[in-house]
Amino acid sequence: MTYSFYELLWFFFVYSFAGWCGEVCVAAFARKKFINRGVVNSPFCPVYGIGAVIFAVFLPELRENIFFLFLGGVILASLTEFFTGVFLEKLFRKKWWDYSGLKFNFEGYICLQYSLLWGVFAVLLILFVNPFLGTVIHLIPRLLGNILLWILSGLLLVDILGTSLTILGMQKKAVQVSEWSEGIGQVSKLLENAITKRITRRMEKAFPALEERQAVLKKKEKTVFAKGCSFYKLVSLFFIGAFLGDITETIFCLVTTGVLMSRSSVVYGPFSIVWGLGCSLLTAILYRIKDKSDSYIFAAGTLLGGAYEYVCSVFTELVFGTVFWDYSGFMFNLGGRINLLYCFFWGIAAVVWMKFLYPRFAAWIEKLPVKAGTIICNAAIVFMIFNCIISSLALARYTERNTAGTEEVGTEMTGSLDEFLDSHFPDERMERIYPNAKIVNE
């Protein structure tokens, strides 16, 4: 990883504050009055901090290619803003920002002009700002830096909790927390006065244009399991996509290479986590455009699928120290993580899925009895969580054995967990499950 967790946490707070200042200034000039543009009371816009951290984790290796660095920033920032907007609206039944009045917007959550601006910011951050900021961060004594981060994290956590309880109408259950949150808000007010003191004398409520999506939601009798694009629908699609993806990749490898090999992501069962998550996440996004033309869905699937696969590749390498696929031998590849041909496959898969397969699978899922479907999904979630934990531990132990050497690992092995992993998941079994895995030596 280019940056340590300590540096990333500083990036989060610095960019959250910088984003908040920028939002306040823009809103002040536009509305001629004080407006706290943050979701919380404190002077932070966490979505900017999250976006900056995502840039710092996934984009540094693209610094040599400005176009792909820019494109990566556009895609990652758009996805971050989209999912954040949807999450906040689902949680609080309110829309925190709305780009519906701007051209080339998607559901009001993202729009082209701001996505392109995010791409420019990604280039500037990776090439110039982050290296400079990293130097400044290391000028702070480490002990003092840790103390400041603990304080900032604690205050932000209290503020988020207090703000959430306030919005949800639960102030009476958390009076003290709300008071702390309001106290933090006074700091924001002072900073707002310093930034926009010539415009107004008082601070207005955050997001004055914030509207309730619906005053009262009509509750329908729950007679259909996983209706619409609901949680259990996405869970069911995850398992369907994970299974079908594993089988599809296995057949594809057999046809193209003549070798029958495992394509599973976990140690128990033929499940590809990348395909499962991709199926559920892309469905959650593409569900809103399912009635669009095939070419529209193809373009969206190509971009989103490529970005998703790239992020998964970086994530697994950072977490497990292992590369699970390498497209360096393909034309038009990007760092061996994605290639144009497979991005087109994602686009084709998106069209086939949304136009043909999804309606049929959705109909089958909804035929399940509500109680039985809920029990099956919950049991499947527990099984997959256990499966992923065991798989992660087995991979970590496999990497340790092959990095440290057999003799050294054998002498250091002291826990029963290591004994279990070594006996049940020896190198031979791990190499059968993950035949293409390559250990990355730091």
Protein Blocks (a to p, Z undefined) as FASTA:
>chain_A
ZZdfklmmmmmmmmmmmmmmmmmmmmmmmnopacdfbfblbdcdfklmmmmmmmmmmmmm
mmmmmklmmmmmmmmmmmmmmmmmmmmmmmnopafbdcklpghiehhlacfklmmmmmmm
mmmmmmmmmmmmmmmmmmpcfklmmmmmmmmmmmmmmmmmmmmmmmnopmmmmmmlmmmm
mmmmmmmmmmmmmmmmmmpmbdcdehklbccfbfbacddddfbghiajbfklmmmmmmmm
mmmmmmmmmmmmmmmnopacdfbfbfgojadfklmmmmmmmmmmmmmmmmmcfklmmmmm
mmmmmmmmmmmmmmmmmmnopafbdcklpghiehhlacfklmmmmmmmmmmmmmmmmmmm
mmmmmmpcfklmmmmmmmmmmmmmmmmmmmmmmmmmmmmmmmnopklmmmmpmbfklmmm
mmmmcfklmmmmmmmbccddZZ
